[in-house]
Amino acid sequence: MPFATLPRRATSPRATSRRATSRRATSPRVTSRRLTVLLPVLACAVLAAFTACAPEDSATGGQAGATPSKQPKASGTTSPSPRGCAKGDLDLHAPGTLTVATDQPAYEPWFADDNPSSGKGFESAVAYAVARQLGFTASEVTWTRVRFNNAIQPGPKDFDFDINEFTITDQRKKAVDFSSSYYDATQAVVALKSSPIANAKSVAGLKDAKLGAQVNTTSYDVINDVVQPARQAQVFRSNDDARQALANGSIDGLVVDLPTAFYMTAAQLEGATIVGQLEQKSGTPEQFGLVLDKGSPLTACVTRAVDALRDDGTLEELAKTWLADVAGAPVLN
C-alpha cells in the first residue's frame, strides 16, 4: 500500500521574517569586537620580518650574529646546528658526557697500548683536543668501542663521534656525517723483505702480486683503482687479520695508510719493509674525518672545533708529536 503524501506546510510570514532578520548585517558592536581581536594578529604578520613577532632562525638556534662554521677546502658534511655550540646546548648521546668511539684494537701511532682514554697517540690526542674545544674536560669524555665497518653503516649511533682513520668519501656521506678533515694521508704497500714485490719501484711492479686490505677501507679501493692487479685483492676483517696473512705468506703485500705502515714495519712485523706510497689518481691526499650520525645536530659544532684546531696550529703540532716518523717513504709512480 503506497504511503500517502503529506501536504507541505506553508511557511508563516512570522518565520520568514525571523530568518530574514538572522541574515541581516552583524551589528556594529559585534564587528568592533572582531576587529579588536584581529588587528594585533594582522599587525604581527605584517611586521614579522622586522619585530619580535618574527620566529627564531632554526639554523642558528636564535642566537644573534651566529654564522655558519668555516668549511675547509675539502670538507666533511655540511649540516646546520639547530642549537648553539655552547656545551650546555649540545644534543649529546648521554647528557653531560661526550661519547667518543673507536675500534678495538686501536693501533699505534693513532692510539697507545690500545687505550684510547690515555690521550696518547695522534687520534686520542685529537679527540681530547676536540672535546676541549667543545667545553669538555678529559673526565667528561667517555670512550666506547665500535667496529670500523659498523660505524659507517646507516642507522642510529651509540656515540657522539667516532675517530678511526675514516677517509671522507662521497659514498660514505650517504650513510653518515663527517667533520672537516683532521689529517691528510696517503696509502702505502707493506711487504716482507723476502717478498717478490719488496724492491718494486713502480705500480707496474705490483700488477702480478697478491695484495690485501681491510674490508670497506680506502686501502682496498686504492688496490683496485690505482694498482689494478691481475689477481683479485684479498679482503680481511681487520688489519690484524691482514697482517697475519702477510706474515704467513698468504699475500705478497698489504695496503694500509702510511703512518700504520711505519708502525707495522717497526713494531709488528719482523723482516718487513715499506715498498712505497700509492698516489691517488686525482693527486689529492686522502682526508680523515670524524664520523657522526647522519644529520647529527653535532656535525656543525664538531666541524667548527676541528677547524679551530687546524687554524691555531694544534693539529700540526699533534702530528709532529705522534707521526714524526712518517717521512721519506718512496712514491710508486
C-alpha positions as CSV (number, residue, x, y, z in Angstrom):
1,M,0.0,0.0,0.0
2,P,1.6,3.3,-1.0
3,F,2.3,5.9,1.6
4,A,0.1,8.9,1.5
5,T,1.9,12.1,0.6
6,L,1.6,14.7,3.3
7,P,0.8,18.2,2.3
8,R,3.8,20.6,2.6
9,R,3.3,23.0,5.5
10,A,3.4,26.6,4.4
11,T,5.9,28.9,6.0
12,S,4.4,31.5,8.1
13,P,5.2,35.2,7.4
14,R,6.5,35.4,11.0
15,A,9.0,32.6,10.5
16,T,10.1,34.1,7.2
17,S,10.7,37.4,8.9
18,R,12.9,35.8,11.7
19,R,15.1,34.1,9.0
20,A,15.5,37.2,7.1
21,T,16.4,39.0,10.3
22,S,19.2,36.4,11.0
23,R,20.8,37.2,7.7
24,R,21.0,40.8,8.3
25,A,24.3,42.5,8.7
26,T,26.2,42.0,12.0
27,S,25.7,44.8,14.5
28,P,28.4,47.4,14.8
29,R,29.2,46.2,18.4
30,V,30.0,42.6,17.2
31,T,32.1,43.9,14.3
32,S,34.0,46.1,16.7
33,R,34.8,43.1,18.9
34,R,36.1,41.1,16.0
35,L,38.3,43.8,14.7
36,T,39.7,44.3,18.2
37,V,40.8,40.6,18.1
38,L,42.1,40.5,14.6
39,L,44.0,43.8,14.4
40,P,47.0,42.7,16.6
41,V,47.3,39.4,14.6
42,L,47.4,41.3,11.3
43,A,49.9,43.8,12.6
44,C,52.2,41.0,13.8
45,A,52.0,39.3,10.4
46,V,52.9,42.5,8.6
47,L,55.8,43.3,10.9
48,A,57.1,39.7,11.4
49,A,60.2,40.4,9.4
50,F,61.2,43.4,11.5
51,T,59.9,42.8,15.0
52,A,59.8,40.4,17.9
53,C,56.9,38.7,16.2
54,A,59.4,37.0,13.8
55,P,60.3,33.4,14.6
56,E,63.8,32.4,15.6
57,D,66.1,31.1,12.9
58,S,66.4,27.4,13.4
59,A,69.8,27.3,11.7
60,T,71.3,29.4,14.5
61,G,69.2,28.5,17.4
62,G,68.0,32.1,17.6
63,Q,71.4,33.5,18.6
64,A,72.1,36.9,17.2
65,G,75.1,37.2,14.9
66,A,75.5,33.4,14.6
67,T,77.4,32.4,11.4
68,P,77.9,29.1,9.7
69,S,81.0,27.1,10.5
70,K,84.1,27.6,8.3
71,Q,84.4,24.9,5.7
72,P,87.9,23.7,4.7
73,K,88.8,23.2,1.0
74,A,87.9,19.5,1.2
75,S,85.4,19.0,3.9
76,G,83.0,16.7,5.6
77,T,79.3,17.0,5.7
78,T,77.5,20.4,5.8
79,S,74.8,20.1,8.5
80,P,73.3,23.1,10.3
81,S,73.2,23.0,14.0
82,P,69.6,23.6,15.3
83,R,71.0,24.6,18.7
84,G,74.1,26.6,19.8
85,C,77.6,25.1,20.1
86,A,78.0,26.0,23.8
87,K,78.5,22.9,25.9
88,G,75.0,23.2,27.5
89,D,73.3,23.5,24.1
90,L,74.8,20.3,22.6
91,D,72.4,17.5,21.9
92,L,74.5,14.6,23.3
93,H,74.2,10.8,23.2
94,A,74.4,10.9,27.0
95,P,73.7,14.1,28.9
96,G,76.8,15.8,30.3
97,T,79.2,13.4,28.7
98,L,80.9,13.4,25.3
99,T,80.8,9.8,24.0
100,V,83.7,9.1,21.6
101,A,84.1,5.8,19.7
102,T,87.0,3.9,18.1
103,D,87.7,0.4,17.0
104,Q,89.2,-2.4,19.0
105,P,92.1,-3.0,18.9
106,A,93.2,0.6,18.4
107,Y,96.6,0.7,16.7
108,E,99.6,2.9,17.1
109,P,100.6,5.5,16.2
110,W,96.9,6.5,16.4
111,F,96.5,5.2,20.0
112,A,98.9,3.9,22.6
113,D,98.6,0.4,24.0
114,D,95.0,0.0,22.8
115,N,94.0,2.5,25.4
116,P,92.1,5.5,23.8
117,S,91.5,7.2,27.1
118,S,95.2,7.7,27.7
119,G,95.4,10.8,25.5
120,K,98.5,9.2,23.9
121,G,98.6,8.6,20.1
122,F,97.6,11.0,17.4
123,E,93.9,10.3,17.2
124,S,93.4,10.0,21.0
125,A,95.1,13.4,21.3
126,V,92.9,14.9,18.6
127,A,89.7,13.5,20.2
128,Y,90.6,15.2,23.5
129,A,91.5,18.4,21.7
130,V,88.1,18.5,20.0
131,A,86.5,17.8,23.4
132,R,88.2,20.8,24.9
133,Q,87.1,23.0,22.0
134,L,83.5,21.9,22.8
135,G,83.9,22.7,26.5
136,F,84.5,19.2,28.0
137,T,87.3,18.2,30.4
138,A,89.0,14.8,30.0
139,S,86.9,13.3,32.8
140,E,83.8,14.2,30.8
141,V,84.8,12.1,27.8
142,T,83.6,8.5,27.7
143,W,85.0,6.0,25.2
144,T,83.2,3.2,23.5
145,R,84.3,0.5,21.0
146,V,82.7,0.2,17.6
147,R,83.9,-1.9,14.7
148,F,85.2,0.1,11.7
149,N,82.6,-1.3,9.3
150,N,79.7,-0.9,11.7
151,A,80.5,2.8,12.4
152,I,80.0,3.8,8.7
153,Q,76.7,1.8,8.2
154,P,73.4,3.7,8.1
155,G,71.4,3.9,11.3
156,P,71.5,5.5,14.8
157,K,74.8,5.6,16.5
158,D,75.7,4.9,20.1
159,F,78.3,7.7,20.2
160,D,78.6,11.4,19.5
161,F,81.6,11.0,17.1
162,D,83.9,8.2,16.1
163,I,87.6,8.7,15.3
164,N,89.3,5.8,13.5
165,E,91.1,6.9,10.3
166,F,87.9,7.2,8.4
167,T,88.6,8.6,4.9
168,I,86.0,11.1,3.8
169,T,84.2,9.8,0.6
170,D,81.0,10.8,-1.2
171,Q,79.8,7.2,-0.9
172,R,80.2,7.2,2.9
173,K,78.5,10.6,3.1
174,K,75.3,8.9,2.0
175,A,75.2,6.9,5.3
176,V,77.0,9.1,7.9
177,D,78.1,12.7,8.5
178,F,81.8,13.7,8.6
179,S,83.6,16.6,10.2
180,S,86.1,18.5,8.3
181,S,89.5,16.8,7.8
182,Y,91.9,16.5,10.8
183,Y,94.6,14.7,8.8
184,D,95.7,14.2,5.2
185,A,97.1,10.7,4.5
186,T,98.4,8.5,1.7
187,Q,98.3,4.7,1.3
188,A,101.4,2.5,1.3
189,V,102.3,-1.0,0.5
190,V,103.9,-3.2,3.2
191,A,105.7,-6.4,2.3
192,L,108.2,-8.9,3.8
193,K,111.7,-8.3,2.6
194,S,111.6,-11.8,1.1
195,S,108.5,-10.9,-1.0
196,P,108.8,-10.7,-4.8
197,I,107.5,-7.1,-4.6
198,A,109.8,-5.9,-1.9
199,N,112.0,-4.0,-4.4
200,A,109.2,-2.8,-6.7
201,K,109.9,0.8,-8.0
202,S,106.6,1.5,-9.7
203,V,102.9,0.5,-9.6
204,A,103.6,-1.8,-12.6
205,G,105.8,-3.9,-10.4
206,L,102.7,-4.8,-8.3
207,K,100.5,-5.9,-11.1
208,D,101.0,-9.7,-10.6
209,A,101.1,-9.5,-6.8
210,K,98.6,-10.9,-4.3
211,L,97.6,-7.8,-2.4
212,G,95.2,-7.5,0.6
213,A,93.5,-4.8,2.8
214,Q,90.9,-4.4,5.5
215,V,87.3,-4.6,4.3
216,N,85.4,-1.4,3.4
217,T,88.6,0.8,3.6
218,T,90.1,3.2,1.2
219,S,93.2,0.9,1.2
220,Y,91.1,-1.7,-0.5
221,D,89.7,0.8,-3.0
222,V,93.3,2.0,-3.8
223,I,94.3,-1.5,-4.7
224,N,91.5,-1.8,-7.3
225,D,91.6,1.8,-8.6
226,V,95.3,2.6,-8.6
227,V,97.2,-0.8,-8.8
228,Q,94.5,-2.7,-10.6
229,P,96.3,-6.1,-10.1
230,A,95.8,-9.1,-12.3
231,R,94.6,-11.1,-9.2
232,Q,91.6,-10.4,-7.0
233,A,92.6,-8.4,-3.9
234,Q,92.1,-10.3,-0.6
235,V,89.7,-8.7,1.9
236,F,90.2,-9.0,5.7
237,R,88.0,-8.1,8.7
238,S,90.8,-6.2,10.4
239,N,94.4,-5.1,9.9
240,D,95.4,-7.7,12.4
241,D,94.0,-10.4,10.2
242,A,95.6,-8.9,7.1
243,R,99.0,-8.5,8.9
244,Q,98.8,-12.2,9.9
245,A,98.1,-13.2,6.3
246,L,101.2,-11.2,5.2
247,A,103.3,-12.8,7.9
248,N,102.4,-16.4,6.9
249,G,102.8,-15.7,3.1
250,S,99.1,-15.8,2.1
251,I,99.5,-12.4,0.4
252,D,102.5,-10.7,-1.1
253,G,101.7,-7.2,0.1
254,L,99.3,-5.3,2.5
255,V,98.0,-1.8,1.8
256,V,97.4,0.5,4.8
257,D,97.7,4.2,5.4
258,L,101.3,5.4,5.7
259,P,101.5,6.0,9.5
260,T,100.2,2.5,10.1
261,A,102.7,1.1,7.6
262,F,105.5,2.7,9.6
263,Y,104.2,1.2,12.8
264,M,103.8,-2.2,11.4
265,T,107.3,-2.4,9.9
266,A,108.8,-1.0,13.1
267,A,107.0,-2.9,15.8
268,Q,104.6,-5.6,14.5
269,L,106.1,-7.4,11.5
270,E,109.7,-8.8,11.7
271,G,111.6,-8.5,8.4
272,A,109.0,-6.2,6.8
273,T,109.5,-3.1,4.7
274,I,107.5,-0.3,3.2
275,V,107.6,-0.8,-0.6
276,G,106.3,2.6,-1.3
277,Q,103.4,5.1,-1.2
278,L,100.5,4.9,-3.7
279,E,99.3,8.2,-5.1
280,Q,95.6,8.8,-5.6
281,K,94.5,9.1,-9.2
282,S,93.3,12.6,-8.5
283,G,96.6,13.6,-6.8
284,T,94.6,14.8,-3.8
285,P,95.6,13.2,-0.5
286,E,93.0,11.2,1.5
287,Q,91.4,13.2,4.3
288,F,90.4,11.7,7.6
289,G,87.2,13.0,9.3
290,L,85.3,12.3,12.4
291,V,82.2,10.2,11.8
292,L,78.8,11.3,13.2
293,D,75.2,10.0,12.8
294,K,73.6,11.1,9.5
295,G,72.0,14.5,10.1
296,S,73.6,14.8,13.6
297,P,72.9,18.2,15.3
298,L,76.6,18.0,16.4
299,T,78.1,17.9,12.9
300,A,78.5,21.7,12.5
301,C,79.8,22.2,16.0
302,V,82.3,19.3,15.8
303,T,83.5,20.7,12.4
304,R,83.9,24.1,13.9
305,A,86.1,22.6,16.6
306,V,88.3,20.8,14.1
307,D,88.6,23.9,12.0
308,A,89.7,25.9,15.1
309,L,92.4,23.3,15.9
310,R,93.7,23.4,12.3
311,D,93.7,27.2,12.3
312,D,95.6,27.6,15.6
313,G,98.2,25.0,14.6
314,T,97.2,22.4,17.2
315,L,96.7,19.6,14.6
316,E,100.0,20.3,13.0
317,E,101.7,20.1,16.5
318,L,100.0,16.9,17.3
319,A,101.0,15.4,14.0
320,K,104.7,16.3,14.7
321,T,104.4,14.7,18.2
322,W,102.8,11.4,17.2
323,L,103.5,11.0,13.5
324,A,107.1,12.3,13.2
325,D,108.4,9.1,11.5
326,V,106.0,9.5,8.6
327,A,108.5,10.8,6.1
328,G,110.8,9.6,3.4
329,A,108.8,6.7,2.0
330,P,109.3,6.4,-1.7
331,V,106.4,7.0,-4.1
332,L,105.4,4.3,-6.6
333,N,104.6,6.0,-9.9
